[in-house]
Amino acid sequence: MNGCFKEILKLEPNTPCFIMHDVDLLLIDDRNMYTCPLYPRHLSVAIDKFQFYLPYAQLVGGVL
């Protein structure tokens, strides 16, 4: 877990959600919104690096 996560919670304990983001995976379509949905959502299931295909079924990462 990112160390900033704990520090932000100290300053803003009522933060509704966090988006964990790899620095090399920026969203390329501005219709993809950073929001706080009811359930966790994987924002990088289809990225240009892998021709917009999810190369693995068991792992999660990128933008959560």
MDTraj code that builds the backbone (N, CA, C; nanometers):
import mdtraj as md
import numpy as np

residues = "MET ASN GLY CYS PHE LYS GLU ILE LEU LYS LEU GLU PRO ASN THR PRO CYS PHE ILE MET HIS ASP VAL ASP LEU LEU LEU ILE ASP ASP ARG ASN MET TYR THR CYS PRO LEU TYR PRO ARG HIS LEU SER VAL ALA ILE ASP LYS PHE GLN PHE TYR LEU PRO TYR ALA GLN LEU VAL GLY GLY VAL LEU".split()
xyz = np.array([
    [0.0851, -0.1171, 0.0000],
    [0.0000, 0.0000, 0.0000],
    [0.0894, 0.1231, 0.0000],
    [0.0497, 0.2215, -0.0726],
    [0.1225, 0.3466, -0.0825],
    [0.1226, 0.4177, 0.0529],
    [0.2394, 0.4689, 0.0925],
    [0.2515, 0.5388, 0.2197],
    [0.1648, 0.6631, 0.2275],
    [0.1387, 0.7239, 0.1131],
    [0.0536, 0.8442, 0.1106],
    [-0.0885, 0.8132, 0.1559],
    [-0.1318, 0.6907, 0.1342],
    [-0.2657, 0.6477, 0.1740],
    [-0.2885, 0.6762, 0.3223],
    [-0.1959, 0.6335, 0.4071],
    [-0.2092, 0.6545, 0.5519],
    [-0.2039, 0.8027, 0.5881],
    [-0.1153, 0.8756, 0.5217],
    [-0.1011, 1.0178, 0.5513],
    [-0.2266, 1.0961, 0.5128],
    [-0.2851, 1.0633, 0.4006],
    [-0.4079, 1.1316, 0.3582],
    [-0.5207, 1.1035, 0.4565],
    [-0.5296, 0.9787, 0.5033],
    [-0.6346, 0.9459, 0.6004],
    [-0.6170, 1.0213, 0.7315],
    [-0.4935, 1.0543, 0.7672],
    [-0.4716, 1.1357, 0.8870],
    [-0.5269, 1.2767, 0.8668],
    [-0.5059, 1.3310, 0.7474],
    [-0.5500, 1.4676, 0.7184],
    [-0.6978, 1.4758, 0.6825],
    [-0.7451, 1.3764, 0.6092],
    [-0.8838, 1.3737, 0.5607],
    [-0.9460, 1.2370, 0.5909],
    [-0.9831, 1.2100, 0.7152],
    [-1.0326, 1.0767, 0.7518],
    [-1.1632, 1.0365, 0.6839],
    [-1.2369, 1.1311, 0.6297],
    [-1.3639, 1.0992, 0.5637],
    [-1.3510, 1.0899, 0.4121],
    [-1.2309, 1.0670, 0.3627],
    [-1.2103, 1.0519, 0.2186],
    [-1.2950, 0.9347, 0.1696],
    [-1.3831, 0.9566, 0.0695],
    [-1.4781, 0.8523, 0.0293],
    [-1.4148, 0.7338, -0.0428],
    [-1.3057, 0.7562, -0.1152],
    [-1.2423, 0.6448, -0.1855],
    [-1.1030, 0.6858, -0.2313],
    [-1.0275, 0.5882, -0.2737],
    [-0.8946, 0.6113, -0.3282],
    [-0.8846, 0.5424, -0.4627],
    [-0.8130, 0.6036, -0.5535],
    [-0.7856, 0.5421, -0.6829],
    [-0.6366, 0.5149, -0.6878],
    [-0.6009, 0.3874, -0.6905],
    [-0.4611, 0.3466, -0.6985],
    [-0.4231, 0.3382, -0.8457],
    [-0.3184, 0.4091, -0.8838],
    [-0.2895, 0.4301, -1.0246],
    [-0.1414, 0.4071, -1.0532],
    [-0.1097, 0.3175, -1.1466],
    [0.0273, 0.3067, -1.1957],
    [0.0586, 0.4325, -1.2757],
    [0.1771, 0.4857, -1.2602],
    [0.2105, 0.6118, -1.3272],
    [0.2195, 0.5977, -1.4788],
    [0.2376, 0.4774, -1.5283],
    [0.2497, 0.4587, -1.6731],
    [0.1173, 0.4205, -1.7396],
    [0.0073, 0.4272, -1.6673],
    [-0.1235, 0.3916, -1.7232],
    [-0.2217, 0.5076, -1.7097],
    [-0.2055, 0.6064, -1.7942],
    [-0.2983, 0.7190, -1.7945],
    [-0.4179, 0.6858, -1.8820],
    [-0.5359, 0.7302, -1.8419],
    [-0.6556, 0.7070, -1.9216],
    [-0.6470, 0.7881, -2.0505],
    [-0.6775, 0.7246, -2.1634],
    [-0.6664, 0.7939, -2.2921],
    [-0.8013, 0.8410, -2.3451],
    [-0.9076, 0.8089, -2.2765],
    [-1.0417, 0.8496, -2.3185],
    [-1.1042, 0.9286, -2.2038],
    [-1.1335, 1.0557, -2.2278],
    [-1.1848, 1.1386, -2.1185],
    [-1.3281, 1.1061, -2.0773],
    [-1.3890, 1.0078, -2.1422],
    [-1.5206, 0.9605, -2.0964],
    [-1.5060, 0.8646, -1.9788],
    [-1.3857, 0.8147, -1.9554],
    [-1.3576, 0.7322, -1.8379],
    [-1.3364, 0.8261, -1.7202],
    [-1.4255, 0.8198, -1.6255],
    [-1.4233, 0.9141, -1.5142],
    [-1.3645, 0.8506, -1.3887],
    [-1.2891, 0.9299, -1.3167],
    [-1.2434, 0.8896, -1.1845],
    [-1.3567, 0.9222, -1.0878],
    [-1.4282, 0.8200, -1.0440],
    [-1.5397, 0.8394, -0.9519],
    [-1.5259, 0.7422, -0.8354],
    [-1.6155, 0.7522, -0.7419],
    [-1.6181, 0.6634, -0.6258],
    [-1.7443, 0.5782, -0.6322],
    [-1.7438, 0.4722, -0.7124],
    [-1.8633, 0.3885, -0.7232],
    [-1.8855, 0.3073, -0.5955],
    [-2.0013, 0.2468, -0.5857],
    [-2.0361, 0.1670, -0.4688],
    [-1.9406, 0.0488, -0.4505],
    [-1.9004, -0.0128, -0.5608],
    [-1.8110, -0.1289, -0.5564],
    [-1.6799, -0.0963, -0.6273],
    [-1.5706, -0.1627, -0.5901],
    [-1.4427, -0.1386, -0.6590],
    [-1.4551, -0.1654, -0.8087],
    [-1.3813, -0.0877, -0.8862],
    [-1.3858, -0.1018, -1.0313],
    [-1.2430, -0.0992, -1.0851],
    [-1.2139, -0.1903, -1.1748],
    [-1.0831, -0.1979, -1.2385],
    [-1.0878, -0.1120, -1.3645],
    [-1.0114, -0.0020, -1.3658],
    [-1.0182, 0.0930, -1.4764],
    [-0.9240, 0.0599, -1.5912],
    [-0.8340, -0.0339, -1.5718],
    [-0.7372, -0.0622, -1.6788],
    [-0.7458, -0.2071, -1.7265],
    [-0.8658, -0.2554, -1.7468],
    [-0.8817, -0.3933, -1.7953],
    [-0.8447, -0.4058, -1.9417],
    [-0.8517, -0.2976, -2.0163],
    [-0.8169, -0.3001, -2.1588],
    [-0.7281, -0.1795, -2.1875],
    [-0.5991, -0.2046, -2.2069],
    [-0.5065, -0.0948, -2.2313],
    [-0.4364, -0.1125, -2.3651],
    [-0.3943, -0.0016, -2.4220],
    [-0.3329, -0.0048, -2.5547],
    [-0.2053, -0.0882, -2.5588],
    [-0.1339, -0.0960, -2.4482],
    [-0.0108, -0.1750, -2.4402],
    [-0.0356, -0.3214, -2.4772],
    [-0.1546, -0.3719, -2.4481],
    [-0.1910, -0.5117, -2.4779],
    [-0.3001, -0.5193, -2.5841],
    [-0.3038, -0.4223, -2.6748],
    [-0.4037, -0.4154, -2.7821],
    [-0.5465, -0.4215, -2.7270],
    [-0.5684, -0.3578, -2.6124],
    [-0.6998, -0.3486, -2.5474],
    [-0.7586, -0.4853, -2.5137],
    [-0.6716, -0.5776, -2.4745],
    [-0.7107, -0.7130, -2.4355],
    [-0.6502, -0.7412, -2.2988],
    [-0.7266, -0.8006, -2.2097],
    [-0.6765, -0.8358, -2.0773],
    [-0.5893, -0.9603, -2.0882],
    [-0.4585, -0.9493, -2.0656],
    [-0.3683, -1.0623, -2.0881],
    [-0.3660, -1.1662, -1.9756],
    [-0.4350, -1.1407, -1.8672],
    [-0.4333, -1.2339, -1.7547],
    [-0.5715, -1.2383, -1.6907],
    [-0.6064, -1.3529, -1.6381],
    [-0.7389, -1.3679, -1.5771],
    [-0.7333, -1.3692, -1.4246],
    [-0.6161, -1.3948, -1.3681],
    [-0.6056, -1.4151, -1.2239],
    [-0.5501, -1.2947, -1.1473],
    [-0.4947, -1.1955, -1.2168],
    [-0.4292, -1.0834, -1.1498],
    [-0.5071, -0.9545, -1.1707],
    [-0.4807, -0.8590, -1.0839],
    [-0.5413, -0.7271, -1.0987],
    [-0.4330, -0.6230, -1.0704],
    [-0.4380, -0.5141, -1.1422],
    [-0.3396, -0.4082, -1.1225],
    [-0.3655, -0.2949, -1.2191],
    [-0.2798, -0.1970, -1.2178],
    [-0.2925, -0.0853, -1.3106],
    [-0.3623, 0.0331, -1.2488],
    [-0.4930, 0.0377, -1.2610],
    [-0.5725, 0.1475, -1.2058],
    [-0.6930, 0.0866, -1.1358],
    [-0.7005, 0.1044, -1.0055],
    [-0.8104, 0.0482, -0.9262],
    [-0.8788, 0.1589, -0.8487],
])
top = md.Topology()
chain = top.add_chain()
for i, resn in enumerate(residues, 1):
    res = top.add_residue(resn, chain, resSeq=i)
    for name in ("N", "CA", "C"):
        top.add_atom(name, md.element.get_by_symbol(name[0]), res)
traj = md.Trajectory(xyz[None], top)
